[in-house]
Amino acid sequence: MTTPDNRQADIDSRHAAMSLSAALPCDIVLYLLLPMYAAQFHVSLAEAGVLLAANRLVRIAGYRWVASFYAQRGDRPTCTLAVCAAILCALGYTVASGFWALLPLRLLWGMAFAGLNLSTQAMSTANPQGAARRSGRSRGVIAIGPMLWLPAAALLAPHIGPRMVFALVAATALLGLLAARRLPQHAYAPPQPRRWKLPNALDWWSFLEGLTLDGLFIVGLAYMSKQSFGADGELVAGVLMALRYAGEIVLSPLGGWLAERFGAVKVLVTLSLATCVALVGFGGGLLWLFAGLIVILRALQLPLLAPIVAARTPPAQRVHALAGRAIWRDIGAGMGPMLAGLLLPVMSSLWLYSLAASALALAAIACGRQPVPVPPAPLSGQP
């Protein structure tokens, strides 16, 4: 493939982000409704935690298969199939009951998200010039769908039931097919032979960021809101989760600009340490204040990983390096809901979130100390 010019890279990045934005509510709404309506889906809270983690856990094994398919077929077929799979999952939630009936739908979504996520990151870093800015804007577009659907789902579920909400989510996900059909269809370089190597500092940061912010925080938010606000808990959790995505729309582009201005690694370390402080406050029970702060900090951090990985990786292996970092994040994010489901009912939330924050702080500091190799600059038109 050739390196696209800035204008074409912006267009492709936007279309990939729109595909994921339309499909993502098929998953995000379940994070809100499943812990609150676990009985209606005939699962326990612990089983709900496993189901919410399953889509990430399957990607640990399946990401490389998805990356190979993506490299051979390109963005358009990958994203089209992924959006179709997301619609099928949402329709499945309208009828499926019990752990074993819901599990295949979660596994299918996991593979679908892998393709969509890989496309958005590859498109945003296709041209090294402006990659951080493009990554920030992409994250902002992705957040639109979840931001609109989370409060809508919280309002609709008490009146029409959680299952009918997913029927409506499936209908709006059809819009993702329109964006997916506008993506390019070209192949990428094949992956290098797999070799086991110890995780580096950025791998550990990806793992712990997934564990804390994508796992423990999201499930804990729904659980603690229900405990703190009773009958209004689902609306409170829905609003807070929606604000998380509203923050991404506004703040992720700002995070991309900060990375261009001050360096992505420096910004990542600073924001991660601030997030650790906020996690301790969140676990201590100051739900509104520190949940809002975590939302802001997470939104600023989202566009940082892809340009860091792209800067440290030869251009021909960029797609597969992005997939590798996503695997580590998924390992952490897959463990997070399970830990939350098992530990929140029996362990102090302050201790749980303080321990997670301490580990994340150590990983962030290690990222700041790791030397950054500078690969040769890619030439336009070079495969």
Secondary structure, DSSP 4 states (H G I P E B T S, - for coil): -PPPPHHHHHHHHHHHHHHHHHHTHHHHHHHHHHHHSTTTTT--HHHHHHHHHHHHHHHHHHHHHHHHHHHHH-HHHHHHHHHHHHHHHHHHHTT--SHHHHHHHHHHHHHHHHHHHHHHHHHHTSSSTTHHHHHHHHHHHHTHHHHHHHHHHHHHHHHH-HHHHHHHHHHHHTHHHHHHTTS-----PPPPPP------HHHHHHHHHIIIIIIIHHHHHHHHHHHHHGGGHHHHHHHHHHHHHHHHHHHHHHHHHHHHHH-HHHHHHHHHHHHHHHHHHHHTT-HHHHHHHHHHHHHHHGGGHHHHHHHTS-GGGHHHHHHHHHHHHHHHHHHHHHHHHHHTTTS-HHHHHHHHHHHHHHHHHHHHHS----PPPPPTT--
